[in-house]
Protein backbone atom coordinates (compact mmCIF):
# COMPACT_ATOMS: atom_id res chain seq x y z
CA UNK A 1 0.00 0.00 0.00
CA UNK A 2 1.34 3.44 -0.90
CA UNK A 3 1.93 5.82 2.02
CA UNK A 4 -0.53 8.67 2.36
CA UNK A 5 1.01 12.13 1.76
CA UNK A 6 0.84 14.68 4.56
CA UNK A 7 -2.15 16.97 4.71
CA UNK A 8 -1.68 20.19 2.73
CA UNK A 9 -1.07 23.49 4.48
CA UNK A 10 -4.08 25.14 2.87
CA UNK A 11 -7.51 23.60 3.37
CA UNK A 12 -8.38 22.07 0.02
CA UNK A 13 -11.70 22.19 -1.70
CA UNK A 14 -13.60 18.92 -2.15
CA UNK A 15 -12.22 17.08 -5.17
CA UNK A 16 -12.97 14.14 -7.37
CA UNK A 17 -10.24 11.58 -7.91
CA UNK A 18 -9.35 12.40 -11.49
CA UNK A 19 -5.73 12.22 -12.51
CA UNK A 20 -4.47 15.19 -14.47
CA UNK A 21 -2.08 14.54 -17.34
CA UNK A 22 0.81 16.47 -18.75
CA UNK A 23 -1.29 18.41 -21.22
CA UNK A 24 -2.87 20.46 -18.45
CA UNK A 25 0.44 22.23 -18.11
CA UNK A 26 -0.25 23.90 -21.41
CA UNK A 27 -2.61 26.07 -19.43
CA UNK A 28 0.12 27.09 -17.05
CA UNK A 29 2.52 27.94 -19.85
CA UNK A 30 -0.12 30.07 -21.54
CA UNK A 31 -1.56 31.70 -18.45
CA UNK A 32 1.68 32.49 -16.70
CA UNK A 33 4.22 32.69 -19.48
CA UNK A 34 2.61 33.65 -22.77
CA UNK A 35 -0.37 35.77 -21.73
CA UNK A 36 1.39 39.09 -21.12
CA UNK A 37 -1.36 41.12 -22.73
CA UNK A 38 -4.07 39.42 -20.69
CA UNK A 39 -2.09 39.88 -17.49
CA UNK A 40 -1.64 43.60 -18.15
CA UNK A 41 -5.34 43.91 -18.90
CA UNK A 42 -6.36 42.11 -15.72
CA UNK A 43 -3.49 42.86 -13.33
CA UNK A 44 -5.71 44.69 -10.86
CA UNK A 45 -8.00 41.65 -10.67
CA UNK A 46 -5.31 39.13 -9.70
CA UNK A 47 -4.35 40.21 -6.18
CA UNK A 48 -6.53 37.51 -4.62
CA UNK A 49 -5.29 34.58 -6.67
CA UNK A 50 -4.47 31.25 -5.02
CA UNK A 51 -0.99 30.87 -3.53
CA UNK A 52 0.88 28.42 -1.31
CA UNK A 53 3.89 28.85 0.98
CA UNK A 54 7.30 29.31 -0.62
CA UNK A 55 9.63 26.48 0.43
CA UNK A 56 13.37 25.90 0.11
CA UNK A 57 15.05 22.62 -0.74
CA UNK A 58 17.40 21.02 1.82
CA UNK A 59 20.69 20.83 -0.06
CA UNK A 60 22.55 19.14 2.79
CA UNK A 61 21.09 15.82 1.64
CA UNK A 62 23.18 13.67 -0.71
CA UNK A 63 21.78 14.31 -4.16
CA UNK A 64 22.10 11.99 -7.15
CA UNK A 65 24.14 9.24 -5.43
CA UNK A 66 27.79 8.99 -6.43
CA UNK A 67 27.15 5.58 -7.98
CA UNK A 68 24.04 5.07 -10.07
CA UNK A 69 22.71 1.58 -10.75
CA UNK A 70 21.43 0.89 -14.24
CA UNK A 71 20.97 -2.12 -16.49
CA UNK A 72 22.52 -3.08 -19.80
CA UNK A 73 20.71 -4.54 -22.81
CA UNK A 74 20.81 -8.02 -21.27
CA UNK A 75 19.25 -6.86 -18.02
CA UNK A 76 22.44 -7.16 -15.98
CA UNK A 77 23.14 -4.48 -13.39
CA UNK A 78 25.83 -1.95 -14.23
CA UNK A 79 27.20 1.03 -12.33
CA UNK A 80 28.65 4.37 -13.31
CA UNK A 81 29.76 7.50 -11.56
CA UNK A 82 27.29 10.38 -11.33
CA UNK A 83 28.52 13.80 -12.48
CA UNK A 84 30.29 16.09 -10.02
CA UNK A 85 27.75 18.26 -8.18
CA UNK A 86 30.00 21.31 -7.86
CA UNK A 87 29.82 22.78 -11.38
CA UNK A 88 29.01 26.52 -11.57
CA UNK A 89 25.67 27.44 -13.22
CA UNK A 90 25.82 27.27 -17.01
CA UNK A 91 22.90 29.68 -17.46
CA UNK A 92 22.92 31.89 -14.33
CA UNK A 93 19.64 33.62 -15.20
CA UNK A 94 17.75 30.44 -16.09
CA UNK A 95 15.00 29.21 -13.76
CA UNK A 96 13.19 25.92 -13.15
CA UNK A 97 9.39 25.89 -12.86
CA UNK A 98 7.88 22.82 -11.19
CA UNK A 99 4.47 22.26 -12.77
CA UNK A 100 1.97 19.76 -11.39
CA UNK A 101 -1.63 18.81 -12.07
CA UNK A 102 -4.28 18.81 -9.37
CA UNK A 103 -7.27 16.48 -9.65
CA UNK A 104 -9.49 19.19 -8.18
CA UNK A 105 -12.28 20.99 -10.01
CA UNK A 106 -13.24 18.73 -12.90
CA UNK A 107 -15.24 21.44 -14.68
CA UNK A 108 -16.48 19.02 -17.35
CA UNK A 109 -20.06 19.38 -18.55
CA UNK A 110 -21.97 16.37 -17.11
CA UNK A 111 -23.82 15.79 -20.40
CA UNK A 112 -20.66 16.07 -22.49
CA UNK A 113 -19.76 13.03 -24.65
CA UNK A 114 -16.32 13.22 -23.01
CA UNK A 115 -17.47 13.57 -19.38
CA UNK A 116 -15.96 10.17 -18.58
CA UNK A 117 -12.46 11.61 -18.96
CA UNK A 118 -12.88 13.33 -15.57
CA UNK A 119 -13.92 10.13 -13.72
CA UNK A 120 -16.98 11.87 -12.22
CA UNK A 121 -18.23 8.71 -10.47
CA UNK A 122 -15.15 8.53 -8.24
CA UNK A 123 -15.37 11.22 -5.60
CA UNK A 124 -13.25 12.29 -2.65
CA UNK A 125 -10.80 9.37 -2.63
CA UNK A 126 -7.84 11.70 -2.24
CA UNK A 127 -5.72 13.96 -4.38
CA UNK A 128 -2.92 12.47 -6.46
CA UNK A 129 -1.23 13.81 -9.57
CA UNK A 130 0.38 12.00 -12.45
CA UNK A 131 1.40 15.33 -13.98
CA UNK A 132 4.89 16.26 -12.85
CA UNK A 133 7.22 18.27 -15.04
CA UNK A 134 9.99 20.85 -14.78
CA UNK A 135 10.20 23.64 -17.33
CA UNK A 136 13.55 25.40 -17.57
CA UNK A 137 13.72 28.81 -19.25
CA UNK A 138 16.77 30.95 -20.02
CA UNK A 139 15.77 34.60 -20.61
CA UNK A 140 19.18 35.55 -22.00
CA UNK A 141 18.98 33.11 -24.92
CA UNK A 142 15.17 32.80 -25.15
CA UNK A 143 15.46 29.02 -24.87
CA UNK A 144 13.25 26.58 -22.98
CA UNK A 145 13.06 22.84 -22.26
CA UNK A 146 10.67 20.54 -20.43
CA UNK A 147 11.51 17.41 -18.41
CA UNK A 148 8.62 15.06 -17.60
CA UNK A 149 8.60 12.63 -14.68
CA UNK A 150 6.32 9.62 -15.39
CA UNK A 151 3.95 9.12 -12.46
CA UNK A 152 5.09 5.53 -11.81
CA UNK A 153 8.80 6.32 -11.31
CA UNK A 154 10.03 4.34 -8.29
CA UNK A 155 12.05 6.77 -6.15
CA UNK A 156 13.10 7.44 -2.58
CA UNK A 157 10.71 9.87 -0.90
CA UNK A 158 12.16 11.69 2.14
CA UNK A 159 10.81 10.18 5.35
CA UNK A 160 8.60 7.69 3.49
CA UNK A 161 10.94 5.17 1.88
CA UNK A 162 10.56 4.00 -1.72
CA UNK A 163 7.35 4.72 -3.61
CA UNK A 164 5.99 6.04 -6.89
CA UNK A 165 6.98 9.65 -7.44
CA UNK A 166 3.37 10.83 -7.52
CA UNK A 167 3.07 9.74 -3.87
CA UNK A 168 5.25 12.78 -3.11
CA UNK A 169 2.58 15.11 -4.50
CA UNK A 170 0.56 17.02 -1.91
CA UNK A 171 -2.11 19.38 -3.15
CA UNK A 172 -1.26 23.04 -2.47
CA UNK A 173 2.09 22.13 -0.87
CA UNK A 174 5.14 21.27 -2.96
CA UNK A 175 7.60 20.79 -0.07
CA UNK A 176 7.85 16.99 -0.30
CA UNK A 177 7.82 16.79 -4.09
CA UNK A 178 10.51 19.45 -4.47
CA UNK A 179 12.79 17.63 -2.02
CA UNK A 180 12.14 14.32 -3.78
CA UNK A 181 13.19 15.78 -7.12
CA UNK A 182 16.38 17.17 -5.61
CA UNK A 183 17.33 14.01 -3.71
CA UNK A 184 16.80 11.71 -6.69
CA UNK A 185 17.70 13.87 -9.69
CA UNK A 186 19.64 16.88 -8.37
CA UNK A 187 17.08 19.35 -9.76
CA UNK A 188 16.43 22.54 -7.75
CA UNK A 189 13.06 24.31 -8.13
CA UNK A 190 12.74 28.11 -8.40
CA UNK A 191 8.96 28.45 -8.81
CA UNK A 192 5.89 26.26 -8.37
CA UNK A 193 2.68 26.19 -10.44
CA UNK A 194 -0.31 23.87 -9.85
CA UNK A 195 -3.17 23.63 -12.33
CA UNK A 196 -6.50 21.77 -12.46
CA UNK A 197 -9.00 20.52 -15.04
CA UNK A 198 -10.90 23.80 -15.29
CA UNK A 199 -7.81 25.72 -16.35
CA UNK A 200 -7.24 23.30 -19.21
CA UNK A 201 -10.80 23.63 -20.47
CA UNK A 202 -10.87 27.42 -20.18
CA UNK A 203 -7.70 27.91 -22.22
CA UNK A 204 -8.46 25.41 -24.99
CA UNK A 205 -11.95 26.85 -25.41
CA UNK A 206 -10.59 30.40 -25.03
CA UNK A 207 -8.30 29.99 -28.06
CA UNK A 208 -11.19 28.57 -30.07
CA UNK A 209 -10.08 24.95 -29.94
CA UNK A 210 -6.83 23.29 -30.99
CA UNK A 211 -6.37 21.57 -34.36
CA UNK A 212 -4.33 18.35 -34.52
CA UNK A 213 -3.48 16.29 -37.64
CA UNK A 214 -3.77 12.49 -37.75
CA UNK A 215 -2.61 9.84 -40.22
CA UNK A 216 -5.47 7.52 -39.25
CA UNK A 217 -8.76 7.66 -37.31
CA UNK A 218 -8.35 7.27 -33.54
CA UNK A 219 -10.69 5.90 -30.90
CA UNK A 220 -10.92 5.31 -27.13
CA UNK A 221 -14.42 4.36 -25.97
CA UNK A 222 -13.37 4.71 -22.32
CA UNK A 223 -13.16 8.50 -22.60
CA UNK A 224 -15.44 9.12 -25.58
CA UNK A 225 -12.76 9.69 -28.24
CA UNK A 226 -13.90 8.89 -31.80
CA UNK A 227 -12.01 11.03 -34.32
CA UNK A 228 -12.20 10.33 -38.05
CA UNK A 229 -12.01 12.33 -41.30
CA UNK A 230 -15.20 13.96 -42.55
CA UNK A 231 -16.98 12.48 -45.54
CA UNK A 232 -14.80 12.92 -48.60
CA UNK A 233 -11.78 14.05 -46.56
CA UNK A 234 -8.51 12.27 -47.32
CA UNK A 235 -5.69 11.15 -45.02
CA UNK A 236 -3.98 12.77 -43.25
CA UNK A 237 -6.77 14.91 -41.82
CA UNK A 238 -7.10 17.64 -39.18
CA UNK A 239 -9.43 17.61 -36.18
CA UNK A 240 -10.16 20.57 -33.88
CA UNK A 241 -10.49 19.66 -30.18
CA UNK A 242 -12.72 21.61 -27.82
CA UNK A 243 -11.84 21.78 -24.12
CA UNK A 244 -13.67 18.66 -22.92
CA UNK A 245 -12.66 16.55 -25.92
CA UNK A 246 -9.04 17.73 -25.67
CA UNK A 247 -8.98 16.62 -22.03
CA UNK A 248 -10.20 13.17 -23.08
CA UNK A 249 -7.53 12.96 -25.80
CA UNK A 250 -4.79 14.01 -23.41
CA UNK A 251 -5.86 11.62 -20.65
CA UNK A 252 -6.46 8.59 -22.89
CA UNK A 253 -4.54 5.54 -21.69
CA UNK A 254 -5.98 3.16 -24.28
CA UNK A 255 -5.91 5.20 -27.46
CA UNK A 256 -6.22 3.11 -30.62
CA UNK A 257 -5.75 3.78 -34.34
CA UNK A 258 -7.91 2.34 -37.11
CA UNK A 259 -6.34 1.01 -40.32
CA UNK A 260 -7.84 1.26 -43.80
CA UNK A 261 -9.57 -2.13 -43.32
CA UNK A 262 -11.30 -0.95 -40.16
CA UNK A 263 -9.10 -3.01 -37.84
CA UNK A 264 -8.37 -1.35 -34.47
CA UNK A 265 -4.82 -1.31 -33.03
CA UNK A 266 -3.81 -0.05 -29.57
CA UNK A 267 -0.74 2.14 -29.21
CA UNK A 268 1.99 -0.33 -28.20
CA UNK A 269 4.15 2.38 -26.64
CA UNK A 270 1.65 2.92 -23.80
CA UNK A 271 2.75 5.85 -21.60
CA UNK A 272 5.76 6.59 -23.82
CA UNK A 273 3.37 7.40 -26.67
CA UNK A 274 0.97 9.21 -24.37
CA UNK A 275 3.64 11.60 -23.11
CA UNK A 276 4.83 12.27 -26.66
CA UNK A 277 1.27 13.16 -27.74
CA UNK A 278 0.86 15.45 -24.76
CA UNK A 279 4.10 17.27 -25.52
CA UNK A 280 3.01 17.66 -29.15
CA UNK A 281 -0.33 19.07 -27.99
CA UNK A 282 1.46 21.59 -25.76
CA UNK A 283 3.27 23.06 -28.74
CA UNK A 284 0.05 23.25 -30.75
CA UNK A 285 -1.77 25.14 -27.99
CA UNK A 286 1.05 27.67 -27.84
CA UNK A 287 0.95 28.14 -31.61
CA UNK A 288 -2.84 28.53 -31.57
CA UNK A 289 -2.76 31.15 -28.80
CA UNK A 290 -0.04 33.17 -30.52
CA UNK A 291 -1.86 33.01 -33.85
CA UNK A 292 -5.19 34.08 -32.32
CA UNK A 293 -3.59 37.04 -30.57
CA UNK A 294 -2.90 37.77 -26.94
CA UNK A 295 -5.27 40.77 -26.92
CA UNK A 296 -8.21 38.65 -28.06
CA UNK A 297 -10.98 39.13 -25.44
CA UNK A 298 -11.77 35.40 -25.21
CA UNK A 299 -8.12 34.52 -24.59
CA UNK A 300 -7.74 37.32 -22.04
CA UNK A 301 -10.86 36.27 -20.11
CA UNK A 302 -9.75 32.62 -20.05
CA UNK A 303 -6.27 33.52 -18.80
CA UNK A 304 -7.55 35.82 -16.07
CA UNK A 305 -10.24 33.37 -14.90
CA UNK A 306 -7.69 30.56 -14.71
CA UNK A 307 -5.21 32.64 -12.73
CA UNK A 308 -7.93 33.65 -10.28
CA UNK A 309 -9.61 30.30 -9.78
CA UNK A 310 -7.67 27.32 -11.12
CA UNK A 311 -3.95 27.94 -10.69
CA UNK A 312 -1.87 27.94 -7.49
CA UNK A 313 1.61 29.52 -7.34
CA UNK A 314 4.06 29.96 -4.49
CA UNK A 315 3.96 33.11 -2.33
CA UNK A 316 6.14 35.84 -3.79
CA UNK A 317 5.64 34.88 -7.45
CA UNK A 318 4.04 38.20 -8.33
CA UNK A 319 2.06 39.40 -11.32
CA UNK A 320 5.08 41.52 -12.27
CA UNK A 321 7.17 38.34 -12.26
CA UNK A 322 4.64 36.73 -14.58
CA UNK A 323 4.76 39.72 -16.91
CA UNK A 324 8.55 39.68 -17.10
CA UNK A 325 8.53 35.96 -17.75
CA UNK A 326 5.80 36.35 -20.36
CA UNK A 327 8.02 38.82 -22.19
CA UNK A 328 10.70 36.13 -22.39
CA UNK A 329 8.33 33.41 -23.56
CA UNK A 330 6.92 35.56 -26.36
CA UNK A 331 10.31 35.22 -28.05
CA UNK A 332 10.50 31.43 -27.62
CA UNK A 333 9.23 29.64 -30.71
CA UNK A 334 7.05 26.67 -29.61
CA UNK A 335 8.81 24.32 -32.04
CA UNK A 336 12.17 25.02 -30.40
CA UNK A 337 11.09 23.91 -26.90
CA UNK A 338 12.94 20.68 -26.14
CA UNK A 339 10.85 17.97 -24.48
CA UNK A 340 12.30 15.13 -22.42
CA UNK A 341 11.20 12.44 -19.98
CA UNK A 342 13.17 10.51 -17.37
CA UNK A 343 14.27 7.23 -18.93
CA UNK A 344 13.06 4.13 -17.06
CA UNK A 345 12.48 0.38 -17.22
CA UNK A 346 9.50 -1.60 -16.03
CA UNK A 347 9.62 -3.48 -12.74
CA UNK A 348 7.35 -4.93 -10.05
CA UNK A 349 7.48 -3.68 -6.47
CA UNK A 350 5.12 -5.13 -3.87
CA UNK A 351 3.00 -6.64 -6.60
CA UNK A 352 2.57 -3.30 -8.41
CA UNK A 353 3.99 -2.25 -11.77
CA UNK A 354 6.44 0.64 -11.50
CA UNK A 355 9.21 2.29 -13.52
CA UNK A 356 12.83 2.25 -12.31
CA UNK A 357 14.68 5.46 -13.30
CA UNK A 358 17.66 4.89 -15.59
CA UNK A 359 19.81 8.00 -15.22
CA UNK A 360 23.34 6.61 -15.43
CA UNK A 361 23.56 6.64 -19.24
CA UNK A 362 25.48 9.35 -21.09
CA UNK A 363 22.40 10.82 -22.78
CA UNK A 364 20.30 11.00 -19.61
CA UNK A 365 23.20 12.57 -17.69
CA UNK A 366 23.48 15.26 -20.37
CA UNK A 367 19.76 15.99 -20.13
CA UNK A 368 19.73 16.16 -16.34
CA UNK A 369 22.78 18.45 -16.40
CA UNK A 370 20.65 21.07 -18.19
CA UNK A 371 17.98 21.07 -15.49
CA UNK A 372 20.63 20.95 -12.76
CA UNK A 373 22.15 24.15 -14.18
CA UNK A 374 25.42 22.45 -15.12
CA UNK A 375 24.94 22.63 -18.90
CA UNK A 376 23.42 25.38 -21.07
CA UNK A 377 20.06 25.11 -22.78
CA UNK A 378 21.72 26.18 -26.02
CA UNK A 379 22.70 23.07 -27.91
CA UNK A 380 20.54 20.76 -25.77
CA UNK A 381 20.68 17.18 -27.12
CA UNK A 382 17.92 15.01 -28.51
CA UNK A 383 16.81 12.30 -26.11
CA UNK A 384 17.77 8.73 -26.92
CA UNK A 385 16.43 6.01 -24.67
CA UNK A 386 19.24 3.92 -23.23
CA UNK A 387 16.84 1.17 -22.21
CA UNK A 388 15.55 -1.44 -24.62
CA UNK A 389 11.77 -1.57 -24.60
CA UNK A 390 9.75 -3.47 -27.17
CA UNK A 391 7.49 -1.07 -28.96
CA UNK A 392 7.03 1.12 -32.01
CA UNK A 393 9.53 3.59 -33.32
CA UNK A 394 8.92 6.71 -35.36
CA UNK A 395 7.73 5.33 -38.67
CA UNK A 396 4.03 5.61 -37.86
CA UNK A 397 1.30 3.01 -37.44
CA UNK A 398 2.46 -0.53 -37.92
CA UNK A 399 6.15 0.06 -37.24
CA UNK A 400 8.02 -2.76 -35.54
CA UNK A 401 11.21 -1.10 -34.38
CA UNK A 402 12.17 -0.65 -30.73
CA UNK A 403 12.09 2.39 -28.52
CA UNK A 404 15.76 1.96 -27.67
CA UNK A 405 17.92 4.37 -29.67
CA UNK A 406 14.95 6.39 -30.92
CA UNK A 407 15.22 10.20 -30.52
CA UNK A 408 12.32 11.25 -28.32
CA UNK A 409 12.07 14.58 -30.15
CA UNK A 410 10.92 12.59 -33.19
CA UNK A 411 8.15 11.08 -31.13
CA UNK A 412 7.56 7.60 -29.78
CA UNK A 413 4.38 5.68 -30.44
CA UNK A 414 1.95 4.42 -33.04
CA UNK A 415 -0.35 7.45 -32.70
CA UNK A 416 1.73 10.60 -32.99
CA UNK A 417 0.47 13.53 -35.11
CA UNK A 418 2.63 14.00 -38.21
CA UNK A 419 4.89 17.04 -37.89
CA UNK A 420 4.85 17.79 -41.62
CA UNK A 421 1.10 18.54 -41.67
CA UNK A 422 -0.06 22.08 -40.89
CA UNK A 423 -3.66 22.42 -39.78
C-alpha positions in Angstrom: 0.0 0.0 0.0 1.3 3.4 -0.9 1.9 5.8 2.0 -0.5 8.7 2.4 1.0 12.1 1.8 0.8 14.7 4.6 -2.2 17.0 4.7 -1.7 20.2 2.7 -1.1 23.5 4.5 -4.1 25.1 2.9 -7.5 23.6 3.4 -8.4 22.1 0.0 -11.7 22.2 -1.7 -13.6 18.9 -2.1 -12.2 17.1 -5.2 -13.0 14.1 -7.4 -10.2 11.6 -7.9 -9.3 12.4 -11.5 -5.7 12.2 -12.5 -4.5 15.2 -14.5 -2.1 14.5 -17.3 0.8 16.5 -18.8 -1.3 18.4 -21.2 -2.9 20.5 -18.4 0.4 22.2 -18.1 -0.3 23.9 -21.4 -2.6 26.1 -19.4 0.1 27.1 -17.0 2.5 27.9 -19.8 -0.1 30.1 -21.5 -1.6 31.7 -18.5 1.7 32.5 -16.7 4.2 32.7 -19.5 2.6 33.6 -22.8 -0.4 35.8 -21.7 1.4 39.1 -21.1 -1.4 41.1 -22.7 -4.1 39.4 -20.7 -2.1 39.9 -17.5 -1.6 43.6 -18.2 -5.3 43.9 -18.9 -6.4 42.1 -15.7 -3.5 42.9 -13.3 -5.7 44.7 -10.9 -8.0 41.7 -10.7 -5.3 39.1 -9.7 -4.4 40.2 -6.2 -6.5 37.5 -4.6 -5.3 34.6 -6.7 -4.5 31.3 -5.0 -1.0 30.9 -3.5 0.9 28.4 -1.3 3.9 28.9 1.0 7.3 29.3 -0.6 9.6 26.5 0.4 13.4 25.9 0.1 15.0 22.6 -0.7 17.4 21.0 1.8 20.7 20.8 -0.1 22.5 19.1 2.8 21.1 15.8 1.6 23.2 13.7 -0.7 21.8 14.3 -4.2 22.1 12.0 -7.2 24.1 9.2 -5.4 27.8 9.0 -6.4 27.2 5.6 -8.0 24.0 5.1 -10.1 22.7 1.6 -10.8 21.4 0.9 -14.2 21.0 -2.1 -16.5 22.5 -3.1 -19.8 20.7 -4.5 -22.8 20.8 -8.0 -21.3 19.2 -6.9 -18.0 22.4 -7.2 -16.0 23.1 -4.5 -13.4 25.8 -1.9 -14.2 27.2 1.0 -12.3 28.6 4.4 -13.3 29.8 7.5 -11.6 27.3 10.4 -11.3 28.5 13.8 -12.5 30.3 16.1 -10.0 27.8 18.3 -8.2 30.0 21.3 -7.9 29.8 22.8 -11.4 29.0 26.5 -11.6 25.7 27.4 -13.2 25.8 27.3 -17.0 22.9 29.7 -17.5 22.9 31.9 -14.3 19.6 33.6 -15.2 17.8 30.4 -16.1 15.0 29.2 -13.8 13.2 25.9 -13.1 9.4 25.9 -12.9 7.9 22.8 -11.2 4.5 22.3 -12.8 2.0 19.8 -11.4 -1.6 18.8 -12.1 -4.3 18.8 -9.4 -7.3 16.5 -9.6 -9.5 19.2 -8.2 -12.3 21.0 -10.0 -13.2 18.7 -12.9 -15.2 21.4 -14.7 -16.5 19.0 -17.3 -20.1 19.4 -18.6 -22.0 16.4 -17.1 -23.8 15.8 -20.4 -20.7 16.1 -22.5 -19.8 13.0 -24.6 -16.3 13.2 -23.0 -17.5 13.6 -19.4 -16.0 10.2 -18.6 -12.5 11.6 -19.0 -12.9 13.3 -15.6 -13.9 10.1 -13.7 -17.0 11.9 -12.2 -18.2 8.7 -10.5 -15.1 8.5 -8.2 -15.4 11.2 -5.6 -13.2 12.3 -2.7 -10.8 9.4 -2.6 -7.8 11.7 -2.2 -5.7 14.0 -4.4 -2.9 12.5 -6.5 -1.2 13.8 -9.6 0.4 12.0 -12.5 1.4 15.3 -14.0 4.9 16.3 -12.8 7.2 18.3 -15.0 10.0 20.9 -14.8 10.2 23.6 -17.3 13.6 25.4 -17.6 13.7 28.8 -19.2 16.8 30.9 -20.0 15.8 34.6 -20.6 19.2 35.5 -22.0 19.0 33.1 -24.9 15.2 32.8 -25.2 15.5 29.0 -24.9 13.2 26.6 -23.0 13.1 22.8 -22.3 10.7 20.5 -20.4 11.5 17.4 -18.4 8.6 15.1 -17.6 8.6 12.6 -14.7 6.3 9.6 -15.4 4.0 9.1 -12.5 5.1 5.5 -11.8 8.8 6.3 -11.3 10.0 4.3 -8.3 12.0 6.8 -6.2 13.1 7.4 -2.6 10.7 9.9 -0.9 12.2 11.7 2.1 10.8 10.2 5.4 8.6 7.7 3.5 10.9 5.2 1.9 10.6 4.0 -1.7 7.3 4.7 -3.6 6.0 6.0 -6.9 7.0 9.6 -7.4 3.4 10.8 -7.5 3.1 9.7 -3.9 5.3 12.8 -3.1 2.6 15.1 -4.5 0.6 17.0 -1.9 -2.1 19.4 -3.1 -1.3 23.0 -2.5 2.1 22.1 -0.9 5.1 21.3 -3.0 7.6 20.8 -0.1 7.8 17.0 -0.3 7.8 16.8 -4.1 10.5 19.4 -4.5 12.8 17.6 -2.0 12.1 14.3 -3.8 13.2 15.8 -7.1 16.4 17.2 -5.6 17.3 14.0 -3.7 16.8 11.7 -6.7 17.7 13.9 -9.7 19.6 16.9 -8.4 17.1 19.3 -9.8 16.4 22.5 -7.8 13.1 24.3 -8.1 12.7 28.1 -8.4 9.0 28.5 -8.8 5.9 26.3 -8.4 2.7 26.2 -10.4 -0.3 23.9 -9.9 -3.2 23.6 -12.3 -6.5 21.8 -12.5 -9.0 20.5 -15.0 -10.9 23.8 -15.3 -7.8 25.7 -16.3 -7.2 23.3 -19.2 -10.8 23.6 -20.5 -10.9 27.4 -20.2 -7.7 27.9 -22.2 -8.5 25.4 -25.0 -12.0 26.9 -25.4 -10.6 30.4 -25.0 -8.3 30.0 -28.1 -11.2 28.6 -30.1 -10.1 24.9 -29.9 -6.8 23.3 -31.0 -6.4 21.6 -34.4 -4.3 18.4 -34.5 -3.5 16.3 -37.6 -3.8 12.5 -37.8 -2.6 9.8 -40.2 -5.5 7.5 -39.2 -8.8 7.7 -37.3 -8.4 7.3 -33.5 -10.7 5.9 -30.9 -10.9 5.3 -27.1 -14.4 4.4 -26.0 -13.4 4.7 -22.3 -13.2 8.5 -22.6 -15.4 9.1 -25.6 -12.8 9.7 -28.2 -13.9 8.9 -31.8 -12.0 11.0 -34.3 -12.2 10.3 -38.0 -12.0 12.3 -41.3 -15.2 14.0 -42.5 -17.0 12.5 -45.5 -14.8 12.9 -48.6 -11.8 14.1 -46.6 -8.5 12.3 -47.3 -5.7 11.2 -45.0 -4.0 12.8 -43.2 -6.8 14.9 -41.8 -7.1 17.6 -39.2 -9.4 17.6 -36.2 -10.2 20.6 -33.9 -10.5 19.7 -30.2 -12.7 21.6 -27.8 -11.8 21.8 -24.1 -13.7 18.7 -22.9 -12.7 16.6 -25.9 -9.0 17.7 -25.7 -9.0 16.6 -22.0 -10.2 13.2 -23.1 -7.5 13.0 -25.8 -4.8 14.0 -23.4 -5.9 11.6 -20.7 -6.5 8.6 -22.9 -4.5 5.5 -21.7 -6.0 3.2 -24.3 -5.9 5.2 -27.5 -6.2 3.1 -30.6 -5.7 3.8 -34.3 -7.9 2.3 -37.1 -6.3 1.0 -40.3 -7.8 1.3 -43.8 -9.6 -2.1 -43.3 -11.3 -1.0 -40.2 -9.1 -3.0 -37.8 -8.4 -1.4 -34.5 -4.8 -1.3 -33.0 -3.8 -0.1 -29.6 -0.7 2.1 -29.2 2.0 -0.3 -28.2 4.1 2.4 -26.6 1.6 2.9 -23.8 2.7 5.9 -21.6 5.8 6.6 -23.8 3.4 7.4 -26.7 1.0 9.2 -24.4 3.6 11.6 -23.1 4.8 12.3 -26.7 1.3 13.2 -27.7 0.9 15.5 -24.8 4.1 17.3 -25.5 3.0 17.7 -29.2 -0.3 19.1 -28.0 1.5 21.6 -25.8 3.3 23.1 -28.7 0.1 23.2 -30.7 -1.8 25.1 -28.0 1.1 27.7 -27.8 0.9 28.1 -31.6 -2.8 28.5 -31.6 -2.8 31.1 -28.8 0.0 33.2 -30.5 -1.9 33.0 -33.8 -5.2 34.1 -32.3 -3.6 37.0 -30.6 -2.9 37.8 -26.9 -5.3 40.8 -26.9 -8.2 38.7 -28.1 -11.0 39.1 -25.4 -11.8 35.4 -25.2 -8.1 34.5 -24.6 -7.7 37.3 -22.0 -10.9 36.3 -20.1 -9.7 32.6 -20.0 -6.3 33.5 -18.8 -7.5 35.8 -16.1 -10.2 33.4 -14.9 -7.7 30.6 -14.7 -5.2 32.6 -12.7 -7.9 33.6 -10.3 -9.6 30.3 -9.8 -7.7 27.3 -11.1 -3.9 27.9 -10.7 -1.9 27.9 -7.5 1.6 29.5 -7.3 4.1 30.0 -4.5 4.0 33.1 -2.3 6.1 35.8 -3.8 5.6 34.9 -7.4 4.0 38.2 -8.3 2.1 39.4 -11.3 5.1 41.5 -12.3 7.2 38.3 -12.3 4.6 36.7 -14.6 4.8 39.7 -16.9 8.5 39.7 -17.1 8.5 36.0 -17.8 5.8 36.3 -20.4 8.0 38.8 -22.2 10.7 36.1 -22.4 8.3 33.4 -23.6 6.9 35.6 -26.4 10.3 35.2 -28.1 10.5 31.4 -27.6 9.2 29.6 -30.7 7.0 26.7 -29.6 8.8 24.3 -32.0 12.2 25.0 -30.4 11.1 23.9 -26.9 12.9 20.7 -26.1 10.9 18.0 -24.5 12.3 15.1 -22.4 11.2 12.4 -20.0 13.2 10.5 -17.4 14.3 7.2 -18.9 13.1 4.1 -17.1 12.5 0.4 -17.2 9.5 -1.6 -16.0 9.6 -3.5 -12.7 7.4 -4.9 -10.1 7.5 -3.7 -6.5 5.1 -5.1 -3.9 3.0 -6.6 -6.6 2.6 -3.3 -8.4 4.0 -2.2 -11.8 6.4 0.6 -11.5 9.2 2.3 -13.5 12.8 2.3 -12.3 14.7 5.5 -13.3 17.7 4.9 -15.6 19.8 8.0 -15.2 23.3 6.6 -15.4 23.6 6.6 -19.2 25.5 9.3 -21.1 22.4 10.8 -22.8 20.3 11.0 -19.6 23.2 12.6 -17.7 23.5 15.3 -20.4 19.8 16.0 -20.1 19.7 16.2 -16.3 22.8 18.5 -16.4 20.7 21.1 -18.2 18.0 21.1 -15.5 20.6 21.0 -12.8 22.2 24.2 -14.2 25.4 22.4 -15.1 24.9 22.6 -18.9 23.4 25.4 -21.1 20.1 25.1 -22.8 21.7 26.2 -26.0 22.7 23.1 -27.9 20.5 20.8 -25.8 20.7 17.2 -27.1 17.9 15.0 -28.5 16.8 12.3 -26.1 17.8 8.7 -26.9 16.4 6.0 -24.7 19.2 3.9 -23.2 16.8 1.2 -22.2 15.5 -1.4 -24.6 11.8 -1.6 -24.6 9.8 -3.5 -27.2 7.5 -1.1 -29.0 7.0 1.1 -32.0 9.5 3.6 -33.3 8.9 6.7 -35.4 7.7 5.3 -38.7 4.0 5.6 -37.9 1.3 3.0 -37.4 2.5 -0.5 -37.9 6.1 0.1 -37.2 8.0 -2.8 -35.5 11.2 -1.1 -34.4 12.2 -0.7 -30.7 12.1 2.4 -28.5 15.8 2.0 -27.7 17.9 4.4 -29.7 15.0 6.4 -30.9 15.2 10.2 -30.5 12.3 11.3 -28.3 12.1 14.6 -30.2 10.9 12.6 -33.2 8.2 11.1 -31.1 7.6 7.6 -29.8 4.4 5.7 -30.4 2.0 4.4 -33.0 -0.3 7.4 -32.7 1.7 10.6 -33.0 0.5 13.5 -35.1 2.6 14.0 -38.2 4.9 17.0 -37.9 4.9 17.8 -41.6 1.1 18.5 -41.7 -0.1 22.1 -40.9 -3.7 22.4 -39.8 
